[in-house]
Amino acid sequence: ELVGKEYALAPPELAPEMERHRRLNLDAGETFSGFQTQRLTSDGRLLHVSISAAPVRDAAGAICGTVVVMDDLTEQRRLDEVQQRRSKVLELAAHDAPLAQILEHLVAAVEFGITGGICTILRCKGNALEHIASGPALPPMWIEAIAHARIGPNEGSCGSAAYFGQTIIVDDIADDPRWETPRPLALELDLRACWSAP
């Protein structure tokens, strides 16, 4: 894909670091292994990588190129972060931290572990739902709206889950009758699918 093309492999702020290692490899003939940094994909995604490189020499011993191997560490980094966040939740619980603080860390950990996910915790209060905690991805307008959410069969996934006492999975908010009441705001905020468990 990159043969014959000029391509910015590193984010702009890491370009000097990339040039320094290129010179060590090509000019000084140094070999390095397991250097961890970040690189860009052709579509602009940021990857965490481990880089190893060695110079290639011609018959006369002059450096004529380099061999570079990059291992993608992005998923492992994500899993490590998920585990650290889970451990933080357990640590807070073990030290009797306030419930609100524990739940805030919990929903943030869930959001981090689900790409594009949004998480909130509500509790039943009479015939309504009360907002308890939400992750950083939940739009403030939605937090304000669910502060007045009702329990009922057409009150979105959360209201329906509380009403029926069972997990509700909605894969298309635009068409599901259980989202009749909150649908306009949900679509305005680009919320497209939702599941909720009592």
C-alpha positions as CSV (number, residue, x, y, z in Angstrom):
1,E,0.0,0.0,0.0
2,L,2.9,2.4,0.8
3,V,5.3,1.3,-1.9
4,G,6.5,4.2,-3.9
5,K,4.6,6.7,-1.8
6,E,5.6,9.3,0.7
7,Y,3.6,8.8,3.9
8,A,3.6,10.4,7.4
9,L,4.0,7.4,9.6
10,A,4.3,9.3,12.8
11,P,2.0,12.0,14.4
12,P,3.5,15.5,13.9
13,E,4.6,15.7,17.5
14,L,6.6,12.5,17.1
15,A,8.2,13.3,13.8
16,P,11.5,14.5,15.4
17,E,11.7,11.2,17.4
18,M,11.2,9.2,14.2
19,E,13.8,11.1,12.3
20,R,16.3,10.6,15.2
21,H,15.9,6.9,15.1
22,R,16.1,6.8,11.3
23,R,19.4,8.6,11.5
24,L,20.7,6.2,14.1
25,N,19.7,3.3,12.0
26,L,20.7,4.5,8.5
27,D,23.6,6.9,9.3
28,A,25.2,5.3,12.4
29,G,24.2,1.8,11.5
30,E,22.7,1.1,14.9
31,T,20.2,-1.7,15.5
32,F,17.4,-1.2,18.0
33,S,14.6,-3.5,19.2
34,G,11.4,-3.1,21.2
35,F,11.2,0.7,21.0
36,Q,7.6,1.6,21.9
37,T,6.0,4.6,20.4
38,Q,2.9,5.6,18.2
39,R,2.4,5.5,14.5
40,L,-0.4,6.4,12.1
41,T,-2.3,4.1,9.7
42,S,-3.2,5.2,6.2
43,D,-6.7,6.2,7.4
44,G,-5.4,8.3,10.2
45,R,-5.9,5.9,13.2
46,L,-3.3,6.1,15.9
47,L,-1.6,2.8,16.8
48,H,0.7,1.9,19.8
49,V,3.6,0.0,18.3
50,S,6.9,-1.7,19.2
51,I,9.5,-1.1,16.6
52,S,12.7,-3.0,15.8
53,A,15.1,-2.0,13.0
54,A,18.4,-3.1,11.5
55,P,20.5,-1.6,8.7
56,V,20.9,-3.5,5.4
57,R,24.4,-3.4,4.0
58,D,25.7,-4.0,0.5
59,A,28.6,-6.2,-0.5
60,A,31.0,-3.4,0.4
61,G,29.6,-3.0,3.8
62,A,27.9,0.3,3.1
63,I,24.4,0.9,4.5
64,C,22.0,0.7,1.6
65,G,18.7,0.4,3.4
66,T,16.9,-0.7,6.6
67,V,14.6,-3.5,7.7
68,V,11.9,-2.3,10.1
69,V,9.4,-4.5,11.9
70,M,6.5,-2.9,13.8
71,D,4.3,-4.9,16.2
72,D,0.8,-3.5,16.9
73,L,0.4,-3.2,20.6
74,T,-2.9,-1.2,20.5
75,E,-5.2,-3.9,21.6
76,Q,-2.9,-5.1,24.3
77,R,-2.6,-1.5,25.6
78,R,-6.4,-1.2,25.6
79,L,-6.8,-4.5,27.5
80,D,-4.2,-3.4,30.0
81,E,-6.1,-0.1,30.6
82,V,-9.4,-2.0,31.0
83,Q,-7.8,-4.2,33.7
84,Q,-6.3,-1.1,35.4
85,R,-9.7,0.5,35.5
86,R,-11.4,-2.6,36.8
87,S,-8.7,-2.8,39.5
88,K,-9.4,0.8,40.5
89,V,-13.1,0.1,40.9
90,L,-12.3,-2.9,43.2
91,E,-9.8,-0.8,45.1
92,L,-12.4,1.9,45.7
93,A,-14.9,-0.7,46.9
94,A,-12.4,-2.3,49.2
95,H,-11.6,1.0,50.8
96,D,-15.3,1.9,51.4
97,A,-15.2,4.9,48.9
98,P,-18.5,6.7,48.4
99,L,-20.9,4.7,46.2
100,A,-21.2,7.6,43.7
101,Q,-17.4,7.6,43.2
102,I,-17.3,3.8,42.7
103,L,-20.1,3.9,40.2
104,E,-18.5,6.8,38.2
105,H,-15.3,4.8,37.9
106,L,-17.3,1.7,36.9
107,V,-19.3,3.3,34.1
108,A,-16.1,5.0,32.8
109,A,-14.4,1.6,32.7
110,V,-17.3,0.1,30.8
111,E,-17.2,2.9,28.3
112,F,-13.5,2.5,27.8
113,G,-13.9,-1.2,27.2
114,I,-16.6,-0.8,24.5
115,T,-15.5,1.2,21.5
116,G,-18.1,3.9,20.9
117,G,-20.1,2.8,23.9
118,I,-22.0,5.0,26.3
119,C,-22.9,3.9,29.8
120,T,-25.2,5.1,32.6
121,I,-26.6,3.7,35.8
122,L,-30.2,4.6,36.8
123,R,-32.3,3.5,39.8
124,C,-36.0,3.2,40.2
125,K,-37.7,5.9,42.3
126,G,-41.4,5.4,42.4
127,N,-42.6,5.4,38.8
128,A,-39.5,7.3,37.6
129,L,-35.8,6.6,36.9
130,E,-33.1,8.6,38.8
131,H,-29.7,9.2,37.3
132,I,-26.9,7.9,39.5
133,A,-23.8,7.8,37.4
134,S,-22.7,8.0,33.7
135,G,-19.5,7.8,31.8
136,P,-17.8,10.8,30.1
137,A,-19.3,10.0,26.7
138,L,-22.9,10.5,27.7
139,P,-24.2,13.9,26.3
140,P,-25.2,16.4,29.0
141,M,-28.5,17.0,27.3
142,W,-29.3,13.3,27.7
143,I,-28.3,13.3,31.3
144,E,-30.7,16.2,31.9
145,A,-33.5,14.4,30.0
146,I,-33.2,11.1,31.8
147,A,-33.4,12.9,35.1
148,H,-37.1,13.1,34.4
149,A,-37.5,9.7,32.7
150,R,-40.5,7.6,33.4
151,I,-40.9,3.8,33.8
152,G,-43.1,2.4,31.1
153,P,-43.2,0.2,28.0
154,N,-42.5,3.0,25.6
155,E,-39.9,4.9,27.7
156,G,-36.7,3.7,26.0
157,S,-34.6,0.7,26.9
158,C,-34.1,1.7,30.5
159,G,-37.7,2.6,31.2
160,S,-38.8,-0.6,29.4
161,A,-36.3,-2.8,31.3
162,A,-37.6,-1.4,34.6
163,Y,-41.2,-1.8,33.6
164,F,-40.9,-5.4,32.3
165,G,-38.2,-6.5,34.8
166,Q,-36.0,-7.9,32.0
167,T,-33.1,-7.0,29.7
168,I,-34.2,-4.9,26.8
169,I,-32.0,-4.9,23.7
170,V,-32.8,-2.3,21.0
171,D,-30.7,-2.3,17.9
172,D,-32.5,0.5,16.0
173,I,-33.8,3.3,18.2
174,A,-35.3,5.0,15.1
175,D,-37.8,2.2,14.5
176,D,-38.4,0.4,17.9
177,P,-41.8,1.2,19.5
178,R,-40.2,1.1,23.0
179,W,-38.4,4.3,22.1
180,E,-41.6,6.2,21.2
181,T,-41.3,8.8,23.9
182,P,-37.5,9.6,24.1
183,R,-36.8,8.9,20.4
184,P,-36.6,12.6,19.1
185,L,-33.9,13.6,21.5
186,A,-32.0,10.3,21.1
187,L,-31.8,10.7,17.4
188,E,-30.8,14.3,17.7
189,L,-27.9,13.2,19.9
190,D,-27.1,10.4,17.4
191,L,-27.9,7.6,19.8
192,R,-28.8,4.7,17.5
193,A,-28.9,1.5,19.7
194,C,-29.3,0.7,23.4
195,W,-29.6,-2.2,25.8
196,S,-30.5,-2.0,29.4
197,A,-30.7,-4.6,32.2
198,P,-32.6,-4.2,35.5
